Amino acid sequence: MSSAKLKKILASTALTLSLTGLAVAPASAIDLKSALQNASTNKTAGEKLSGINNFVIIYLENRSFDELYGTFPGANGLSSVTSSAQISMPTSTQAAALATAEGVQLPAGGAKLAVVNPINNSNGAGNTNPGTDAAPKGAYADPNFNGAVANGYFQFGGAGDGATLAGATGGKGAYNALNDVTGDLVHRFYEEQVQIDGGKMDRFIAGTHASPDAGGLVMGLYANDVASKTKMWALSQQYSLLDNFYHSAFGGSFLNHAFLVCGCAFQTDSNATVAATKLDSNGMPLLQAIGANAQTGGTATAPASNDTAVSADGKYWINTSHSIYLRTATDTNNGSLVQGQTLPHIGDRLTAAGASWKWYSQWYKRAAAESAAVIANSTLSGSTWTVNTAAQVTDPAYHYPVVIGGVSYTDPQYAPWGTISLKTFDGYMNTTGTGTNPDITDPTKFTQAIGFQWHHNPFAFFSDLAIGSAAQKAHLQDRDDFLTDIANNTLPNVAFYKPGWFNNQHHGYSNIANGDNEVQTIVTALQTTNSWKAGQMMIIVTYDENGGTWDHAAPPKRDSWGPGTRVPAIVISPAAKTGYVDHTQYDTGSILRTIEARWGLPPLNSSDANVAPLTGMLK
């Protein structure tokens, strides 16, 4: 790429970001000189990647590396853990509060916990926010566990997937099979920083009890006899597993999806009415207490709603939020919606360089149809949207079944809805089923319960991809568009794929088995393409964040946005080494860096400029 063309790209995408003043310093902006230097530095990486014309990123949900691959041969896993006493509380006051609230026995003075009990299931009946990461949550003991689970990690299983044994590892009364849905775990911006504890990795229970939430469940990992049965384990053995890969930003899905596409946090503006998060002296948000607050030592009269979606300085959206463009019929508070963002993203870079790209998201057509109906049938008064819920929405046309290599592909969640009221359409889109643990082993039960994850679509937050625009229609598409492009050998140069709720492996509403099957399905389809057969495809399977689950490896220190805890990553490609464990240090920004190196693009900011591209596993 010529210097003149590079300068034009940089000039069109405000690189001098105004990102100062955050309570934790953000990724810094870069200037033209450093961008040119980085492009030159990555010339070798670009040459190694020059034969790859199609990158496919499959982005799953919320698992730590140790949780799924802690026993993988040759990886930095549980055999590297030197101490079983991993968990402590930050102060004697908070330790006493935890003991009072939940009956945990431990010494005063901030000593380490003797046990990790109770192990909670946040899907429990009576929970005010079941299946979400929002506080407050009730602490309901999970009946799958019994006895005292000693301090440290424990493993699900030990004698076979799906078996039962009263004396199972850690005193567990029943194995968590691969198709089990566990409770959800806290995975939020400030809580994860407390959990990581400067790299000690010893306050995961302290962070999760703050809601209160999953309790000792954060220390539960899948034993070898369970984890090794997955199809993704087999893919890791066949291709390359990355055991030193960290999610880009502290916290949850919302922020990490943003970092995947722009290496940035979305900025608030004068429309925002959400209060800034308030922190205690330990850097933990002051939460609405349920009984005694385990983290702050508070009581039921402690200040409410102080762990919000907005950073402590009020400048950035950090936890789950919806876009002003991709929004639901119930998103009536304009002040809680992220307004159109104008920061540069990787799509801008690729378009300017003449490379094609798409973000495919399962059931996106339906989400876009609802959003278009909401936008067309809404009026704003002050900060409140009034939505005409009597409006009708026509279910978009889908291509299913899609035939790939003689195999018929469909979506077990798909059944035509016809034309229905906006209110009914919204109900289908935002429901994932009923019960303490939804039975997602039979997805056909939920053809009218889609459970679309609105905040898992990061490009939907940008003004240049607003609903109804030509760019939105060209770049933001559905799973069946993805399969159609695979079938027709018309995949873009860069394809992001986001599975829907029962296929993404998120704690609380999904499981390991369904996501595992989906990855195998998609990889099998991709391997029929001309690009794969020509050795020109790289498939990257990874996770947005750890979901609150413990991992023993301390994250590197990039900046005050992150990175967060270690997550699994697999590179599947004819160009990848076989049976290889790559120990190179990466984070989610490495995906951006890889794409940039391949097409000679300048980095978006320092979060992707200073990480390694994914070349350590290439032949």
C-alpha positions in Angstrom: 0.0 0.0 0.0 1.4 3.4 -1.0 2.1 6.1 1.7 -0.4 8.4 0.0 -3.2 5.8 0.2 -2.3 5.0 3.8 -2.4 8.7 4.7 -5.9 8.9 3.1 -7.2 6.0 5.2 -5.7 7.5 8.4 -7.2 10.9 7.6 -10.6 9.4 7.1 -10.7 7.6 10.4 -10.1 9.9 13.3 -7.0 8.2 14.8 -6.4 11.0 17.3 -9.0 9.5 19.7 -10.1 11.5 22.7 -9.7 8.7 25.2 -8.2 10.4 28.2 -9.5 10.7 31.7 -10.9 7.2 32.2 -10.6 5.9 35.8 -8.5 3.2 34.1 -6.5 4.6 31.2 -7.6 3.4 27.8 -5.7 2.1 24.8 -3.9 5.1 23.5 -4.2 6.6 20.0 -1.4 6.3 17.5 -0.2 8.9 15.0 0.7 8.6 11.3 4.4 8.0 12.0 3.8 5.1 14.4 1.2 3.6 12.1 3.7 3.6 9.2 6.4 2.1 11.5 4.0 -0.7 12.6 3.1 -1.4 9.0 6.7 -1.8 8.2 7.4 -4.0 11.3 4.6 -6.4 10.3 5.9 -6.8 6.7 7.2 -10.2 7.5 3.9 -11.3 9.1 2.1 -10.0 6.0 4.4 -12.1 3.8 3.6 -15.2 5.9 -0.1 -14.5 5.6 -0.1 -13.6 1.9 -1.5 -17.0 0.9 -4.5 -16.6 3.1 -7.4 -15.0 1.2 -10.2 -15.9 3.6 -10.3 -15.5 7.4 -13.2 -16.9 9.3 -13.6 -15.9 13.0 -16.0 -18.0 15.0 -16.7 -16.1 18.2 -18.1 -18.2 21.1 -19.0 -17.2 24.6 -17.5 -17.2 28.1 -15.1 -20.0 28.9 -11.6 -19.8 30.3 -8.7 -21.8 28.9 -8.3 -24.0 32.1 -12.1 -24.6 32.1 -12.0 -26.5 28.8 -8.3 -27.2 28.0 -6.6 -27.3 31.4 -5.7 -31.0 30.8 -4.8 -30.7 27.1 -1.4 -32.5 26.4 1.4 -30.1 26.0 -0.6 -27.0 27.0 0.1 -24.7 29.9 -2.7 -26.1 32.0 -3.5 -27.5 35.5 -0.3 -29.3 35.8 1.4 -25.9 36.1 -0.7 -24.9 39.1 1.6 -24.9 42.2 -0.9 -24.2 45.0 -4.4 -25.5 45.7 -5.1 -22.5 48.0 -6.1 -20.0 45.3 -8.8 -17.9 46.8 -8.7 -15.1 49.3 -10.9 -12.2 50.4 -9.5 -8.7 50.2 -10.3 -7.5 53.8 -11.3 -8.9 57.1 -14.5 -6.8 57.0 -15.5 -8.3 53.7 -14.6 -11.8 54.8 -16.8 -11.4 57.8 -19.6 -10.1 55.6 -19.3 -13.1 53.4 -19.4 -15.4 56.4 -22.5 -13.7 57.8 -24.3 -13.6 54.5 -23.6 -17.2 53.3 -22.4 -19.2 56.2 -18.8 -19.6 55.0 -16.3 -20.4 57.7 -13.0 -18.6 57.4 -10.5 -16.8 59.7 -10.6 -13.1 60.1 -7.9 -10.8 58.7 -8.4 -11.5 55.0 -7.2 -15.1 55.2 -7.7 -17.5 52.4 -11.0 -19.4 52.3 -11.0 -23.0 53.6 -13.6 -24.0 51.1 -15.2 -22.6 48.0 -18.8 -23.4 49.1 -21.5 -22.4 48.5 -21.6 -23.3 44.8 -24.5 -21.4 43.5 -26.8 -21.5 40.5 -27.9 -18.1 39.5 -30.8 -19.5 37.4 -32.6 -20.3 40.7 -36.2 -19.6 41.2 -36.9 -16.2 42.7 -33.8 -14.6 41.1 -34.7 -11.1 39.9 -32.4 -11.4 36.9 -32.1 -15.1 35.9 -29.8 -15.9 33.1 -28.2 -12.4 32.9 -25.1 -10.8 34.3 -27.0 -8.0 35.9 -27.2 -7.4 39.6 -28.9 -8.1 41.9 -28.9 -11.9 41.8 -30.0 -14.3 44.5 -27.5 -16.9 45.8 -29.2 -20.3 45.4 -27.1 -23.4 46.3 -26.8 -25.7 43.3 -28.2 -29.2 44.2 -25.6 -30.8 41.9 -23.0 -30.2 44.6 -22.7 -31.5 48.1 -20.2 -31.6 50.9 -17.3 -29.2 51.4 -15.3 -28.4 48.2 -11.7 -27.6 49.3 -10.2 -24.2 48.4 -8.9 -24.1 44.9 -10.2 -25.4 41.6 -12.3 -28.6 41.3 -13.2 -30.6 38.2 -16.5 -31.6 36.8 -16.4 -35.3 36.2 -13.7 -37.9 36.9 -15.2 -41.1 35.8 -17.1 -40.3 32.6 -19.3 -37.7 31.0 -22.8 -37.9 32.3 -22.0 -40.3 35.1 -23.1 -39.8 38.7 -21.0 -40.5 41.8 -21.5 -39.3 45.3 -17.8 -39.1 46.0 -16.9 -37.3 42.8 -14.0 -34.8 42.7 -14.5 -32.0 45.1 -17.5 -33.6 46.8 -19.7 -33.1 43.8 -22.9 -35.2 43.8 -23.4 -35.3 40.0 -21.2 -34.7 37.1 -21.8 -31.6 34.9 -22.2 -33.3 31.5 -21.4 -31.5 28.4 -25.1 -30.8 27.8 -25.7 -29.4 31.2 -26.6 -25.7 31.7 -24.9 -24.3 34.8 -25.7 -21.1 36.5 -24.3 -17.9 35.1 -21.2 -16.1 36.6 -20.4 -12.5 37.0 -18.3 -11.2 34.1 -18.2 -7.4 34.3 -15.5 -4.7 33.8 -14.5 -3.8 37.4 -15.3 -7.2 38.9 -12.8 -9.0 36.7 -10.0 -6.6 37.7 -10.7 -7.4 41.3 -10.7 -11.2 40.5 -7.4 -11.0 38.6 -5.9 -9.1 41.6 -2.9 -7.8 39.9 -2.1 -11.2 38.4 -2.5 -13.3 41.6 -5.7 -14.8 40.2 -6.9 -15.3 43.8 -10.1 -13.3 44.2 -12.5 -14.9 41.7 -14.9 -15.9 44.4 -14.6 -12.5 46.0 -15.7 -10.9 42.7 -18.5 -13.2 42.0 -19.9 -13.1 45.5 -20.2 -9.4 45.2 -23.5 -9.6 43.4 -23.9 -12.2 45.0 -23.7 -14.7 42.2 -22.2 -18.1 41.4 -20.0 -18.4 44.4 -17.6 -21.3 44.1 -18.8 -22.3 40.7 -16.2 -20.0 39.3 -13.6 -22.6 40.3 -15.3 -25.5 38.4 -13.4 -26.8 35.4 -14.1 -29.7 33.1 -12.0 -32.8 33.8 -10.1 -34.5 31.0 -12.6 -37.4 30.6 -15.3 -34.8 29.9 -13.4 -32.1 28.0 -11.5 -34.5 25.7 -14.8 -35.8 24.3 -15.6 -32.5 22.5 -15.2 -32.1 18.8 -13.3 -28.9 19.4 -10.7 -30.9 21.4 -10.3 -33.1 18.4 -9.9 -30.1 16.1 -7.2 -28.7 18.5 -5.3 -32.0 18.2 -5.6 -32.0 14.4 -4.6 -28.3 14.0 -3.2 -25.7 16.4 -4.3 -24.8 19.9 -3.2 -21.4 21.4 -2.6 -21.6 25.1 -1.4 -18.0 25.7 -4.4 -16.1 24.3 -6.3 -13.5 26.4 -9.5 -11.6 25.9 -8.8 -8.0 25.0 -10.8 -6.1 27.6 -11.8 -6.7 31.2 -15.4 -7.6 31.7 -18.1 -9.0 29.5 -19.3 -9.7 26.0 -20.4 -6.2 25.1 -17.0 -4.5 25.6 -15.0 -7.5 24.2 -17.0 -7.5 21.0 -16.2 -3.8 20.6 -12.5 -4.5 21.1 -12.7 -7.3 18.5 -13.8 -4.9 15.7 -12.3 -1.6 16.8 -10.0 -2.1 19.8 -12.0 0.6 21.5 -14.7 1.3 24.0 -17.9 3.1 22.9 -18.2 6.6 24.1 -21.1 8.2 25.9 -22.5 11.5 24.9 -25.0 14.1 26.2 -27.9 11.6 25.5 -26.7 9.2 28.1 -28.7 9.2 31.4 -27.1 6.1 33.0 -25.2 7.0 36.2 -21.5 6.3 36.3 -20.4 3.3 38.3 -19.4 4.1 41.9 -16.4 2.1 43.3 -15.3 1.3 46.8 -11.7 1.4 48.1 -11.0 -2.0 46.6 -12.1 -1.0 43.1 -15.3 -3.0 43.3 -18.6 -1.4 42.4 -20.9 -0.5 45.2 -23.8 -2.9 44.5 -27.3 -3.0 45.7 -27.1 -5.4 48.6 -29.1 -8.6 49.1 -28.7 -9.1 52.8 -25.1 -8.3 53.7 -23.0 -7.4 50.6 -20.1 -9.8 50.6 -17.7 -7.5 48.8 -18.4 -4.1 50.3 -19.5 -5.2 53.8 -22.7 -3.3 53.2 -26.3 -4.1 54.3 -29.6 -4.2 52.6 -29.7 -0.4 52.9 -26.5 0.0 50.9 -26.7 2.3 47.8 -28.5 0.8 44.9 -27.7 0.6 41.2 -24.0 1.7 41.5 -22.7 -1.1 39.2 -23.8 0.3 35.9 -23.1 0.1 32.2 -21.0 3.3 32.3 -17.4 3.7 33.5 -16.6 5.5 36.7 -15.7 8.7 34.9 -19.0 8.6 32.9 -17.3 8.6 29.5 -17.5 5.0 28.3 -20.1 2.2 27.9 -18.4 -0.8 29.6 -21.2 -3.3 30.4 -24.1 -4.7 28.4 -26.0 -2.1 26.4 -28.0 -1.9 23.2 -27.5 0.2 20.1 -29.7 3.1 19.0 -29.8 1.3 15.7 -30.2 -2.4 16.7 -32.8 -2.2 19.4 -35.9 -3.9 20.7 -39.5 -2.8 21.3 -38.7 -2.6 25.0 -35.7 -0.3 24.6 -37.7 2.8 25.4 -35.1 4.7 27.4 -33.0 6.7 24.9 -30.6 7.5 27.7 -29.6 3.9 28.1 -28.9 3.3 24.4 -25.5 3.7 22.8 -25.7 6.4 20.2 -24.0 6.1 16.8 -20.3 5.6 17.1 -17.8 7.2 14.6 -14.5 5.7 15.7 -12.6 3.7 13.0 -13.3 -0.1 12.9 -11.7 -2.9 11.0 -14.5 -2.9 8.4 -13.5 0.7 7.5 -9.9 -0.4 7.0 -10.9 -3.4 4.9 -13.3 -1.4 2.7 -10.7 1.3 2.0 -8.2 -1.4 1.0 -10.7 -3.0 -1.4 -11.1 -6.2 0.8 -14.5 -7.7 1.4 -16.0 -8.4 4.9 -19.2 -9.4 6.7 -20.4 -10.0 10.2 -22.8 -13.0 10.2 -25.0 -13.4 13.3 -27.6 -16.2 13.8 -31.1 -14.7 13.5 -29.8 -11.3 12.6 -32.4 -10.8 9.9 -35.1 -11.1 12.5 -33.3 -8.6 14.8 -32.9 -6.2 12.0 -36.5 -6.5 11.0 -37.7 -5.8 14.5 -35.3 -2.8 14.8 -36.5 -1.4 11.5 -40.1 -1.7 12.7 -39.2 -0.1 16.1 -37.4 2.8 14.5 -40.2 3.4 12.0 -42.9 3.2 14.7 -41.3 5.2 17.5 -41.4 8.8 18.7 -39.0 10.4 21.1 -40.1 12.7 23.9 -37.4 13.8 26.2 -35.4 10.6 26.8 -38.4 8.3 26.3 -39.3 6.4 23.1 -42.9 5.6 22.7 -43.3 2.6 20.5 -46.4 1.6 18.6 -46.5 -2.0 19.6 -49.6 -2.5 17.4 -47.2 -2.3 14.4 -46.7 -5.4 12.4 -43.4 -7.2 11.5 -43.1 -9.6 8.6 -40.7 -12.4 9.3 -37.8 -12.1 6.8 -37.2 -14.7 4.1 -34.6 -17.4 4.9 -32.7 -19.6 2.6 -33.0 -22.8 4.6 -32.3 -25.5 3.8 -28.9 -24.7 2.3 -27.3 -27.5 0.4 -23.5 -27.7 0.8 -21.6 -30.6 -0.7 -24.7 -32.6 -1.0 -25.6 -32.1 2.7 -28.7 -30.2 3.7 -28.0 -27.5 6.4 -30.8 -25.8 8.3 -31.3 -24.1 11.7 -33.3 -26.2 14.3 -34.6 -22.9 15.7 -36.0 -21.7 12.5 -39.7 -21.9 11.7 -41.5 -19.2 9.7 -43.5 -16.7 11.8 -45.4 -14.9 9.0 -46.6 -11.4 9.8 -47.2 -10.8 13.5 -47.5 -7.9 15.9 -44.3 -6.1 16.9 -45.0 -7.0 20.5 -45.3 -10.8 19.7 -42.2 -10.6 17.5 -40.3 -9.0 20.3 -41.4 -11.7 22.7 -40.1 -14.4 20.4 -36.8 -12.6 19.9 -36.2 -12.1 23.6 -37.2 -15.4 25.1 -34.9 -18.4 25.6 -37.3 -20.8 27.3 -38.5 -21.4 30.8 -37.4 -23.3 33.9 -34.5 -23.2 36.3 -32.2 -24.7 33.7 -33.7 -24.4 30.2 -33.7 -27.7 28.3 -31.7 -26.7 25.3 -30.8 -30.3 24.4 -34.0 -30.3 22.2 -33.8 -26.9 20.4 -36.9 -27.7 18.4 -38.9 -26.8 21.5 -37.8 -23.2 21.0 -38.6 -22.3 17.4 -40.5 -19.3 18.8 -38.1 -18.5 21.5 -35.0 -17.1 19.8 -33.2 -15.3 22.7 -31.3 -13.1 20.3 -28.2 -11.4 22.0 -28.5 -7.8 20.8 -25.2 -6.7 22.3 -23.3 -9.4 20.5 -23.3 -7.4 17.3 -20.6 -4.7 17.6 -20.8 -3.3 14.1 -24.4 -2.4 14.8 -23.2 0.4 17.1 -21.5 2.4 14.3 -23.2 5.2 12.4 -21.9 4.1 9.0 -23.7 0.7 9.5 -27.1 2.0 10.7 -30.2 -0.1 10.1 -31.5 0.5 6.6 -28.2 1.7 5.1 -26.7 0.1 2.1 -23.6 -0.7 4.2 -25.6 -2.4 6.8 -27.4 -4.6 4.3 -24.1 -5.5 2.6 -22.0 -6.2 5.7 -24.3 -7.3 8.5 -26.0 -10.6 7.7 -27.4 -13.9 9.1 -26.3 -17.4 9.6 -28.2 -18.6 6.6 -26.4 -15.9 4.5 -23.2 -17.3 5.8 -24.1 -20.9 4.8 -25.3 -19.6 1.4 -22.0 -17.8 0.8 -20.2 -21.0 1.8 -22.3 -23.0 -0.6 -21.7 -20.6 -3.4 -18.0 -20.0 -2.7 -18.7 -16.3 -2.3 -17.3 -15.8 1.2 -15.8 -12.4 1.8 -12.1 -12.0 2.6 -13.0 -11.6 6.3 -16.0 -13.3 7.8 -17.0 -13.0 11.5 -19.6 -15.6 12.7 -21.6 -15.2 15.9 -23.7 -18.2 16.9 -27.0 -17.6 18.6 -27.9 -18.3 22.3 -28.1 -22.1 22.4 -25.0 -22.5 20.2 -22.6 -20.0 21.8 -21.7 -21.9 25.1 -22.6 -19.1 27.4 -23.1 -20.1 31.0 -26.7 -19.8 32.3 -28.5 -20.4 29.0 -26.2 -22.5 26.8 -24.0 -25.5 27.2 -20.8 -27.0 25.9 -22.3 -29.6 23.6 -24.5 -27.4 21.4 -21.7 -24.9 20.7 -19.3 -27.8 20.1 -21.7 -29.3 17.5 -22.2 -25.9 15.8 -18.4 -25.3 15.4 -18.0 -28.8 13.9 -21.0 -28.1 11.5 -19.5 -24.8 10.3 -16.0 -26.1 10.0 -17.2 -29.1 8.0 -19.1 -26.8 5.7 -16.1 -24.4 5.3 -13.8 -27.4 4.3 -15.9 -27.9 1.2 -15.0 -24.5 -0.2 -12.6 -23.8 -3.0 -10.6 -21.6 -0.7 -10.1 -24.3 1.9 -9.1 -26.8 -0.8 -6.6 -24.4 -2.2 -5.0 -23.9 1.2 -6.1 -20.3 1.4 -8.4 -20.2 4.5 -7.7 -19.6 8.2 -10.5 -20.4 10.6 -10.0 -18.9 14.1 -12.3 -20.2 16.9 -12.1 -18.3 20.1 -14.2 -16.8 23.0 -15.2 -13.3 23.7 -14.2 -13.6 27.4 -13.8 -16.1 30.3 -17.4 -15.7 31.6 -16.1 -15.3 35.2 -14.5 -18.7 35.3 -11.1 -19.0 37.0 -7.8 -19.6 35.1 -4.4 -19.9 36.7 -2.4 -17.9 34.1 -1.9 -14.2 34.9 -2.8 -11.9 32.0 0.0 -9.7 30.6 -0.3 -6.0 31.2 -1.1 -4.1 28.0 -2.9 -1.1 29.3 -5.7 -0.4 31.8 -8.4 -1.7 29.5 -6.9 -5.2 29.7 -6.3 -7.8 28.6 -8.5 -10.0 30.8 -8.3 -13.7 31.6 -7.0 -16.4 29.3 -9.5 -18.0 26.9 -9.2 -20.9 24.4 -8.3 -20.2 20.8 -7.9 -22.7 17.9 -6.5 -22.0 14.5 -7.9 -24.4 11.8 -6.2 -24.1 8.5 -4.3 -26.1 5.8 -1.5 -23.6 6.6 -1.4 -24.4 10.3 0.9 -26.8 12.0 -0.8 -30.1 12.9 -1.0 -31.3 16.5 0.7 -28.1 17.7 0.4 -26.0 20.8 1.4 -22.4 20.1 2.7 -20.7 23.3 3.0 -17.2 21.7 1.4 -14.5 23.7 -1.7 -13.2 21.9 -4.9 -11.4 22.8 -8.1 -10.7 20.8 -6.4 -7.7 19.2 -4.1 -10.3 17.5 -7.1 -11.1 15.2 -7.1 -7.4 14.1 -3.3 -7.4 13.8 -3.5 -10.5 11.6 -6.0 -9.0 9.2 -4.0 -5.7 9.2 -0.8 -7.5 8.4 -2.4 -9.5 5.6 -3.6 -6.4 3.8 -1.0 -3.9 4.9 -3.5 -1.9 6.9 -2.6 0.5 9.7 -3.6 -0.4 13.2 -6.7 1.1 14.8 -4.9 2.1 18.0 -2.3 0.8 20.4 -4.4 -2.2 21.5 -3.9 -3.9 18.1 -0.6 -2.1 17.1 1.4 -3.8 19.8 0.2 -7.4 19.8 1.5 -10.3 17.8 -0.3 -11.4 14.7 -1.5 -15.0 14.5 1.5 -16.5 12.7 3.3 -18.6 15.4 1.3 -21.7 14.4 1.8 -21.4 10.6 3.9 -23.9 8.8 
